[in-house]
């Protein structure tokens, strides 16, 4: 039986492990916006009718993400579905993946028969052995960001080898100018987008694959019909259209992430992050995670890697002022304990 890949949000496991009731936890283990988009009431037809590809959903996604056209966008049941299917559509070869990144990529490519190699995200020239690259940008959890110009140079190198650059932009909504969505008319370039993080709509299980139409046709055949439900299409369409909410939320997340970084740095932890999470590879990461968990604060602990030999920890944003005050208090107590 394959080992289950760890993700944030596994609060029931924490409740059992530490003997603290589920509803008593402060869950900071994901990078999902705690101020989710206020979805308007779902029309009755969204429940009764099968999803209709002629409803303009792909066009609305193309407009929001800046893709060339609706033909370059395929809605899927969360980007997770695409991560599992895409490696089977690419020629078997060696794929470069960062040593500490979203944990589903390496297993998905390995299951499809690809060899996995370590990707150096700071290099301008890719090793000749790499045919494909899969990169999360900005990275989860390290927040490392590769600028668009370098990514396009990578894409050009890979195309000369008959390969593909896959860029997962799940956390890119706060950096829209850095997206490669506008370049997805190019063969061998795939961009994954998700409304789950920025819009706080992870539960709708919707995502988008942006790529050349020929590849999307093959992926559509692999995934089948009706991948995104009617209610999900309604919720995400409303979120895409609300430009005032986008601007207000980007400003709010910038302020709140600065507050989070400030608390962690004041506690003695060097921190990097995005507007949706903070990350530290401090040598005390594992003991801090444990000390906070005993106090009902759940964070995401990452095992040691070449990027973080002593392990690392990721913090999401508290959702209310009461949660902020609780986190600040428990952080101070945890730090005093582990000194």
NULUM-823513 format. One record per residue (C-alpha): residue number from 1; x, y, z; residue in three letters. Coordinates in steps of 0.05 Angstrom, whole numbers, plus 5000, padded with zeros to 4 digits. Layout:
# residues N
pos:NUM; xx:X; yy:Y; zz:Z; code:Ala
...
END
This chain:
# residues 339
pos:1; xx:5000; yy:5000; zz:5000; code:Unk
pos:2; xx:5028; yy:5068; zz:4980; code:Unk
pos:3; xx:5047; yy:5116; zz:5037; code:Unk
pos:4; xx:4997; yy:5171; zz:5046; code:Unk
pos:5; xx:5024; yy:5240; zz:5029; code:Unk
pos:6; xx:5019; yy:5289; zz:5087; code:Unk
pos:7; xx:4981; yy:5355; zz:5078; code:Unk
pos:8; xx:4958; yy:5411; zz:5123; code:Unk
pos:9; xx:4887; yy:5412; zz:5150; code:Unk
pos:10; xx:4891; yy:5343; zz:5182; code:Unk
pos:11; xx:4860; yy:5369; zz:5246; code:Unk
pos:12; xx:4823; yy:5305; zz:5265; code:Unk
pos:13; xx:4890; yy:5270; zz:5269; code:Unk
pos:14; xx:4917; yy:5325; zz:5315; code:Unk
pos:15; xx:4855; yy:5321; zz:5359; code:Unk
pos:16; xx:4865; yy:5247; zz:5370; code:Unk
pos:17; xx:4941; yy:5251; zz:5379; code:Unk
pos:18; xx:4940; yy:5306; zz:5431; code:Unk
pos:19; xx:4873; yy:5293; zz:5464; code:Unk
pos:20; xx:4845; yy:5362; zz:5449; code:Unk
pos:21; xx:4775; yy:5367; zz:5422; code:Unk
pos:22; xx:4770; yy:5385; zz:5348; code:Unk
pos:23; xx:4732; yy:5449; zz:5359; code:Unk
pos:24; xx:4783; yy:5475; zz:5409; code:Unk
pos:25; xx:4841; yy:5479; zz:5359; code:Unk
pos:26; xx:4869; yy:5540; zz:5325; code:Unk
pos:27; xx:4886; yy:5512; zz:5256; code:Unk
pos:28; xx:4944; yy:5548; zz:5222; code:Unk
pos:29; xx:4967; yy:5487; zz:5183; code:Unk
pos:30; xx:4945; yy:5509; zz:5114; code:Unk
pos:31; xx:4959; yy:5568; zz:5069; code:Unk
pos:32; xx:4885; yy:5579; zz:5054; code:Unk
pos:33; xx:4857; yy:5649; zz:5062; code:Unk
pos:34; xx:4817; yy:5649; zz:5127; code:Unk
pos:35; xx:4774; yy:5706; zz:5099; code:Unk
pos:36; xx:4740; yy:5664; zz:5045; code:Unk
pos:37; xx:4701; yy:5696; zz:4989; code:Unk
pos:38; xx:4628; yy:5707; zz:5009; code:Unk
pos:39; xx:4594; yy:5663; zz:4958; code:Unk
pos:40; xx:4525; yy:5687; zz:4938; code:Unk
pos:41; xx:4466; yy:5639; zz:4943; code:Unk
pos:42; xx:4469; yy:5581; zz:4894; code:Unk
pos:43; xx:4415; yy:5582; zz:4841; code:Unk
pos:44; xx:4370; yy:5521; zz:4841; code:Unk
pos:45; xx:4391; yy:5503; zz:4769; code:Unk
pos:46; xx:4463; yy:5494; zz:4793; code:Unk
pos:47; xx:4439; yy:5435; zz:4834; code:Unk
pos:48; xx:4390; yy:5405; zz:4785; code:Unk
pos:49; xx:4427; yy:5410; zz:4719; code:Unk
pos:50; xx:4491; yy:5376; zz:4696; code:Unk
pos:51; xx:4549; yy:5425; zz:4688; code:Unk
pos:52; xx:4550; yy:5455; zz:4618; code:Unk
pos:53; xx:4616; yy:5470; zz:4584; code:Unk
pos:54; xx:4580; yy:5524; zz:4544; code:Unk
pos:55; xx:4567; yy:5566; zz:4606; code:Unk
pos:56; xx:4628; yy:5610; zz:4597; code:Unk
pos:57; xx:4665; yy:5584; zz:4658; code:Unk
pos:58; xx:4730; yy:5573; zz:4621; code:Unk
pos:59; xx:4725; yy:5642; zz:4589; code:Unk
pos:60; xx:4716; yy:5674; zz:4658; code:Unk
pos:61; xx:4777; yy:5637; zz:4683; code:Unk
pos:62; xx:4818; yy:5658; zz:4622; code:Unk
pos:63; xx:4799; yy:5731; zz:4635; code:Unk
pos:64; xx:4816; yy:5729; zz:4709; code:Unk
pos:65; xx:4882; yy:5692; zz:4700; code:Unk
pos:66; xx:4903; yy:5727; zz:4636; code:Unk
pos:67; xx:4906; yy:5666; zz:4592; code:Unk
pos:68; xx:4904; yy:5677; zz:4516; code:Unk
pos:69; xx:4833; yy:5650; zz:4508; code:Unk
pos:70; xx:4782; yy:5601; zz:4536; code:Unk
pos:71; xx:4811; yy:5547; zz:4490; code:Unk
pos:72; xx:4874; yy:5549; zz:4533; code:Unk
pos:73; xx:4836; yy:5535; zz:4598; code:Unk
pos:74; xx:4810; yy:5469; zz:4624; code:Unk
pos:75; xx:4770; yy:5469; zz:4689; code:Unk
pos:76; xx:4786; yy:5408; zz:4732; code:Unk
pos:77; xx:4765; yy:5381; zz:4800; code:Unk
pos:78; xx:4820; yy:5416; zz:4837; code:Unk
pos:79; xx:4891; yy:5421; zz:4811; code:Unk
pos:80; xx:4903; yy:5355; zz:4848; code:Unk
pos:81; xx:4868; yy:5318; zz:4792; code:Unk
pos:82; xx:4914; yy:5349; zz:4740; code:Unk
pos:83; xx:4977; yy:5335; zz:4781; code:Unk
pos:84; xx:4958; yy:5261; zz:4781; code:Unk
pos:85; xx:4940; yy:5258; zz:4707; code:Unk
pos:86; xx:4990; yy:5303; zz:4672; code:Unk
pos:87; xx:5052; yy:5260; zz:4683; code:Unk
pos:88; xx:5019; yy:5203; zz:4645; code:Unk
pos:89; xx:5011; yy:5248; zz:4584; code:Unk
pos:90; xx:5084; yy:5269; zz:4580; code:Unk
pos:91; xx:5141; yy:5227; zz:4549; code:Unk
pos:92; xx:5176; yy:5188; zz:4603; code:Unk
pos:93; xx:5241; yy:5224; zz:4621; code:Unk
pos:94; xx:5276; yy:5258; zz:4678; code:Unk
pos:95; xx:5237; yy:5313; zz:4714; code:Unk
pos:96; xx:5268; yy:5366; zz:4758; code:Unk
pos:97; xx:5231; yy:5380; zz:4824; code:Unk
pos:98; xx:5254; yy:5422; zz:4883; code:Unk
pos:99; xx:5274; yy:5381; zz:4944; code:Unk
pos:100; xx:5223; yy:5415; zz:4989; code:Unk
pos:101; xx:5158; yy:5431; zz:4953; code:Unk
pos:102; xx:5086; yy:5408; zz:4947; code:Unk
pos:103; xx:5090; yy:5334; zz:4963; code:Unk
pos:104; xx:5046; yy:5307; zz:4908; code:Unk
pos:105; xx:5091; yy:5322; zz:4848; code:Unk
pos:106; xx:5148; yy:5272; zz:4857; code:Unk
pos:107; xx:5102; yy:5212; zz:4871; code:Unk
pos:108; xx:5057; yy:5230; zz:4813; code:Unk
pos:109; xx:5114; yy:5233; zz:4763; code:Unk
pos:110; xx:5147; yy:5170; zz:4793; code:Unk
pos:111; xx:5082; yy:5130; zz:4786; code:Unk
pos:112; xx:5080; yy:5150; zz:4713; code:Unk
pos:113; xx:5150; yy:5122; zz:4702; code:Unk
pos:114; xx:5191; yy:5186; zz:4703; code:Unk
pos:115; xx:5258; yy:5193; zz:4739; code:Unk
pos:116; xx:5262; yy:5247; zz:4792; code:Unk
pos:117; xx:5321; yy:5295; zz:4797; code:Unk
pos:118; xx:5334; yy:5353; zz:4844; code:Unk
pos:119; xx:5319; yy:5420; zz:4814; code:Unk
pos:120; xx:5365; yy:5479; zz:4830; code:Unk
pos:121; xx:5316; yy:5538; zz:4826; code:Unk
pos:122; xx:5373; yy:5588; zz:4828; code:Unk
pos:123; xx:5406; yy:5563; zz:4764; code:Unk
pos:124; xx:5395; yy:5599; zz:4698; code:Unk
pos:125; xx:5415; yy:5538; zz:4657; code:Unk
pos:126; xx:5380; yy:5471; zz:4668; code:Unk
pos:127; xx:5423; yy:5408; zz:4669; code:Unk
pos:128; xx:5423; yy:5370; zz:4603; code:Unk
pos:129; xx:5393; yy:5309; zz:4638; code:Unk
pos:130; xx:5327; yy:5345; zz:4652; code:Unk
pos:131; xx:5271; yy:5339; zz:4601; code:Unk
pos:132; xx:5214; yy:5364; zz:4644; code:Unk
pos:133; xx:5210; yy:5411; zz:4704; code:Unk
pos:134; xx:5153; yy:5417; zz:4754; code:Unk
pos:135; xx:5157; yy:5478; zz:4798; code:Unk
pos:136; xx:5110; yy:5511; zz:4848; code:Unk
pos:137; xx:5118; yy:5587; zz:4842; code:Unk
pos:138; xx:5119; yy:5617; zz:4893; code:Unk
pos:139; xx:5140; yy:5553; zz:4926; code:Unk
pos:140; xx:5101; yy:5518; zz:4980; code:Unk
pos:141; xx:5127; yy:5519; zz:5034; code:Unk
pos:142; xx:5193; yy:5556; zz:5025; code:Unk
pos:143; xx:5162; yy:5616; zz:4988; code:Unk
pos:144; xx:5220; yy:5616; zz:4939; code:Unk
pos:145; xx:5200; yy:5656; zz:4877; code:Unk
pos:146; xx:5230; yy:5647; zz:4808; code:Unk
pos:147; xx:5218; yy:5707; zz:4762; code:Unk
pos:148; xx:5180; yy:5699; zz:4697; code:Unk
pos:149; xx:5241; yy:5714; zz:4654; code:Unk
pos:150; xx:5280; yy:5656; zz:4683; code:Unk
pos:151; xx:5221; yy:5609; zz:4676; code:Unk
pos:152; xx:5213; yy:5627; zz:4603; code:Unk
pos:153; xx:5287; yy:5614; zz:4592; code:Unk
pos:154; xx:5278; yy:5546; zz:4624; code:Unk
pos:155; xx:5218; yy:5533; zz:4579; code:Unk
pos:156; xx:5260; yy:5549; zz:4517; code:Unk
pos:157; xx:5314; yy:5500; zz:4540; code:Unk
pos:158; xx:5264; yy:5445; zz:4554; code:Unk
pos:159; xx:5228; yy:5454; zz:4487; code:Unk
pos:160; xx:5294; yy:5442; zz:4451; code:Unk
pos:161; xx:5295; yy:5374; zz:4486; code:Unk
pos:162; xx:5222; yy:5359; zz:4471; code:Unk
pos:163; xx:5204; yy:5372; zz:4543; code:Unk
pos:164; xx:5154; yy:5410; zz:4585; code:Unk
pos:165; xx:5154; yy:5463; zz:4639; code:Unk
pos:166; xx:5097; yy:5455; zz:4689; code:Unk
pos:167; xx:5087; yy:5516; zz:4735; code:Unk
pos:168; xx:5039; yy:5510; zz:4794; code:Unk
pos:169; xx:5015; yy:5580; zz:4811; code:Unk
pos:170; xx:4969; yy:5561; zz:4868; code:Unk
pos:171; xx:4995; yy:5619; zz:4910; code:Unk
pos:172; xx:5004; yy:5669; zz:4854; code:Unk
pos:173; xx:4939; yy:5708; zz:4860; code:Unk
pos:174; xx:4974; yy:5760; zz:4903; code:Unk
pos:175; xx:5028; yy:5768; zz:4849; code:Unk
pos:176; xx:4986; yy:5770; zz:4785; code:Unk
pos:177; xx:5040; yy:5805; zz:4743; code:Unk
pos:178; xx:5088; yy:5747; zz:4754; code:Unk
pos:179; xx:5042; yy:5694; zz:4725; code:Unk
pos:180; xx:5060; yy:5656; zz:4661; code:Unk
pos:181; xx:4986; yy:5649; zz:4644; code:Unk
pos:182; xx:4992; yy:5696; zz:4584; code:Unk
pos:183; xx:5046; yy:5651; zz:4554; code:Unk
pos:184; xx:5006; yy:5587; zz:4553; code:Unk
pos:185; xx:4996; yy:5589; zz:4478; code:Unk
pos:186; xx:5067; yy:5560; zz:4476; code:Unk
pos:187; xx:5074; yy:5485; zz:4468; code:Unk
pos:188; xx:5108; yy:5452; zz:4527; code:Unk
pos:189; xx:5084; yy:5502; zz:4578; code:Unk
pos:190; xx:5031; yy:5483; zz:4630; code:Unk
pos:191; xx:5006; yy:5529; zz:4685; code:Unk
pos:192; xx:4961; yy:5505; zz:4742; code:Unk
pos:193; xx:4917; yy:5554; zz:4779; code:Unk
pos:194; xx:4871; yy:5544; zz:4838; code:Unk
pos:195; xx:4817; yy:5588; zz:4870; code:Unk
pos:196; xx:4825; yy:5549; zz:4935; code:Unk
pos:197; xx:4881; yy:5590; zz:4967; code:Unk
pos:198; xx:4869; yy:5664; zz:4953; code:Unk
pos:199; xx:4793; yy:5660; zz:4951; code:Unk
pos:200; xx:4790; yy:5612; zz:5010; code:Unk
pos:201; xx:4748; yy:5564; zz:4968; code:Unk
pos:202; xx:4788; yy:5499; zz:4976; code:Unk
pos:203; xx:4724; yy:5461; zz:4991; code:Unk
pos:204; xx:4694; yy:5472; zz:4922; code:Unk
pos:205; xx:4750; yy:5428; zz:4892; code:Unk
pos:206; xx:4759; yy:5469; zz:4829; code:Unk
pos:207; xx:4823; yy:5484; zz:4791; code:Unk
pos:208; xx:4847; yy:5503; zz:4722; code:Unk
pos:209; xx:4899; yy:5477; zz:4674; code:Unk
pos:210; xx:4925; yy:5530; zz:4626; code:Unk
pos:211; xx:4961; yy:5502; zz:4565; code:Unk
pos:212; xx:4959; yy:5492; zz:4490; code:Unk
pos:213; xx:4891; yy:5465; zz:4466; code:Unk
pos:214; xx:4921; yy:5400; zz:4440; code:Unk
pos:215; xx:4947; yy:5380; zz:4508; code:Unk
pos:216; xx:4882; yy:5402; zz:4542; code:Unk
pos:217; xx:4843; yy:5357; zz:4495; code:Unk
pos:218; xx:4884; yy:5297; zz:4517; code:Unk
pos:219; xx:4876; yy:5315; zz:4590; code:Unk
pos:220; xx:4801; yy:5325; zz:4580; code:Unk
pos:221; xx:4796; yy:5255; zz:4552; code:Unk
pos:222; xx:4835; yy:5227; zz:4611; code:Unk
pos:223; xx:4793; yy:5261; zz:4664; code:Unk
pos:224; xx:4724; yy:5253; zz:4633; code:Unk
pos:225; xx:4662; yy:5296; zz:4634; code:Unk
pos:226; xx:4633; yy:5341; zz:4689; code:Unk
pos:227; xx:4697; yy:5351; zz:4729; code:Unk
pos:228; xx:4672; yy:5414; zz:4763; code:Unk
pos:229; xx:4603; yy:5416; zz:4795; code:Unk
pos:230; xx:4550; yy:5468; zz:4780; code:Unk
pos:231; xx:4552; yy:5498; zz:4850; code:Unk
pos:232; xx:4628; yy:5503; zz:4846; code:Unk
pos:233; xx:4624; yy:5538; zz:4779; code:Unk
pos:234; xx:4575; yy:5588; zz:4808; code:Unk
pos:235; xx:4619; yy:5602; zz:4869; code:Unk
pos:236; xx:4683; yy:5611; zz:4830; code:Unk
pos:237; xx:4651; yy:5652; zz:4775; code:Unk
pos:238; xx:4625; yy:5701; zz:4827; code:Unk
pos:239; xx:4693; yy:5705; zz:4859; code:Unk
pos:240; xx:4728; yy:5718; zz:4792; code:Unk
pos:241; xx:4681; yy:5776; zz:4776; code:Unk
pos:242; xx:4688; yy:5814; zz:4842; code:Unk
pos:243; xx:4747; yy:5859; zz:4826; code:Unk
pos:244; xx:4735; yy:5904; zz:4887; code:Unk
pos:245; xx:4741; yy:5843; zz:4933; code:Unk
pos:246; xx:4807; yy:5824; zz:4898; code:Unk
pos:247; xx:4838; yy:5892; zz:4912; code:Unk
pos:248; xx:4814; yy:5896; zz:4983; code:Unk
pos:249; xx:4836; yy:5825; zz:4999; code:Unk
pos:250; xx:4906; yy:5834; zz:4970; code:Unk
pos:251; xx:4915; yy:5895; zz:5014; code:Unk
pos:252; xx:4888; yy:5859; zz:5075; code:Unk
pos:253; xx:4932; yy:5797; zz:5065; code:Unk
pos:254; xx:4993; yy:5841; zz:5057; code:Unk
pos:255; xx:4978; yy:5874; zz:5125; code:Unk
pos:256; xx:4963; yy:5808; zz:5160; code:Unk
pos:257; xx:5023; yy:5771; zz:5133; code:Unk
pos:258; xx:5067; yy:5829; zz:5157; code:Unk
pos:259; xx:5036; yy:5820; zz:5226; code:Unk
pos:260; xx:5050; yy:5745; zz:5224; code:Unk
pos:261; xx:5122; yy:5755; zz:5202; code:Unk
pos:262; xx:5131; yy:5807; zz:5257; code:Unk
pos:263; xx:5107; yy:5761; zz:5312; code:Unk
pos:264; xx:5152; yy:5704; zz:5289; code:Unk
pos:265; xx:5213; yy:5749; zz:5281; code:Unk
pos:266; xx:5201; yy:5781; zz:5349; code:Unk
pos:267; xx:5201; yy:5710; zz:5377; code:Unk
pos:268; xx:5270; yy:5698; zz:5346; code:Unk
pos:269; xx:5252; yy:5661; zz:5282; code:Unk
pos:270; xx:5280; yy:5681; zz:5214; code:Unk
pos:271; xx:5220; yy:5679; zz:5168; code:Unk
pos:272; xx:5202; yy:5677; zz:5095; code:Unk
pos:273; xx:5133; yy:5673; zz:5064; code:Unk
pos:274; xx:5078; yy:5696; zz:5019; code:Unk
pos:275; xx:5017; yy:5738; zz:5037; code:Unk
pos:276; xx:4983; yy:5672; zz:5056; code:Unk
pos:277; xx:5034; yy:5638; zz:5100; code:Unk
pos:278; xx:5101; yy:5644; zz:5136; code:Unk
pos:279; xx:5156; yy:5592; zz:5137; code:Unk
pos:280; xx:5219; yy:5581; zz:5179; code:Unk
pos:281; xx:5274; yy:5529; zz:5176; code:Unk
pos:282; xx:5299; yy:5547; zz:5246; code:Unk
pos:283; xx:5333; yy:5489; zz:5281; code:Unk
pos:284; xx:5278; yy:5491; zz:5333; code:Unk
pos:285; xx:5222; yy:5480; zz:5282; code:Unk
pos:286; xx:5203; yy:5410; zz:5305; code:Unk
pos:287; xx:5203; yy:5428; zz:5379; code:Unk
pos:288; xx:5163; yy:5492; zz:5366; code:Unk
pos:289; xx:5111; yy:5452; zz:5326; code:Unk
pos:290; xx:5105; yy:5403; zz:5384; code:Unk
pos:291; xx:5101; yy:5457; zz:5437; code:Unk
pos:292; xx:5046; yy:5494; zz:5400; code:Unk
pos:293; xx:5007; yy:5430; zz:5386; code:Unk
pos:294; xx:5005; yy:5414; zz:5461; code:Unk
pos:295; xx:4972; yy:5483; zz:5467; code:Unk
pos:296; xx:4920; yy:5470; zz:5414; code:Unk
pos:297; xx:4954; yy:5508; zz:5358; code:Unk
pos:298; xx:4964; yy:5466; zz:5295; code:Unk
pos:299; xx:5019; yy:5483; zz:5246; code:Unk
pos:300; xx:5049; yy:5445; zz:5188; code:Unk
pos:301; xx:5115; yy:5410; zz:5202; code:Unk
pos:302; xx:5160; yy:5389; zz:5145; code:Unk
pos:303; xx:5212; yy:5334; zz:5150; code:Unk
pos:304; xx:5286; yy:5350; zz:5140; code:Unk
pos:305; xx:5308; yy:5361; zz:5068; code:Unk
pos:306; xx:5368; yy:5390; zz:5032; code:Unk
pos:307; xx:5332; yy:5457; zz:5033; code:Unk
pos:308; xx:5320; yy:5452; zz:5108; code:Unk
pos:309; xx:5365; yy:5399; zz:5140; code:Unk
pos:310; xx:5334; yy:5409; zz:5209; code:Unk
pos:311; xx:5263; yy:5408; zz:5185; code:Unk
pos:312; xx:5217; yy:5468; zz:5179; code:Unk
pos:313; xx:5149; yy:5495; zz:5198; code:Unk
pos:314; xx:5095; yy:5534; zz:5162; code:Unk
pos:315; xx:5043; yy:5580; zz:5193; code:Unk
pos:316; xx:4978; yy:5602; zz:5161; code:Unk
pos:317; xx:4941; yy:5665; zz:5180; code:Unk
pos:318; xx:4894; yy:5669; zz:5240; code:Unk
pos:319; xx:4824; yy:5689; zz:5218; code:Unk
pos:320; xx:4799; yy:5734; zz:5275; code:Unk
pos:321; xx:4829; yy:5782; zz:5325; code:Unk
pos:322; xx:4815; yy:5732; zz:5381; code:Unk
pos:323; xx:4855; yy:5680; zz:5342; code:Unk
pos:324; xx:4912; yy:5729; zz:5332; code:Unk
pos:325; xx:4915; yy:5743; zz:5406; code:Unk
pos:326; xx:4912; yy:5669; zz:5423; code:Unk
pos:327; xx:4968; yy:5653; zz:5374; code:Unk
pos:328; xx:5012; yy:5709; zz:5402; code:Unk
pos:329; xx:5002; yy:5685; zz:5473; code:Unk
pos:330; xx:5014; yy:5611; zz:5457; code:Unk
pos:331; xx:5074; yy:5627; zz:5414; code:Unk
pos:332; xx:5106; yy:5665; zz:5471; code:Unk
pos:333; xx:5093; yy:5608; zz:5519; code:Unk
pos:334; xx:5119; yy:5556; zz:5470; code:Unk
pos:335; xx:5183; yy:5595; zz:5457; code:Unk
pos:336; xx:5195; yy:5602; zz:5532; code:Unk
pos:337; xx:5187; yy:5526; zz:5539; code:Unk
pos:338; xx:5236; yy:5506; zz:5484; code:Unk
pos:339; xx:5292; yy:5555; zz:5502; code:Unk
END
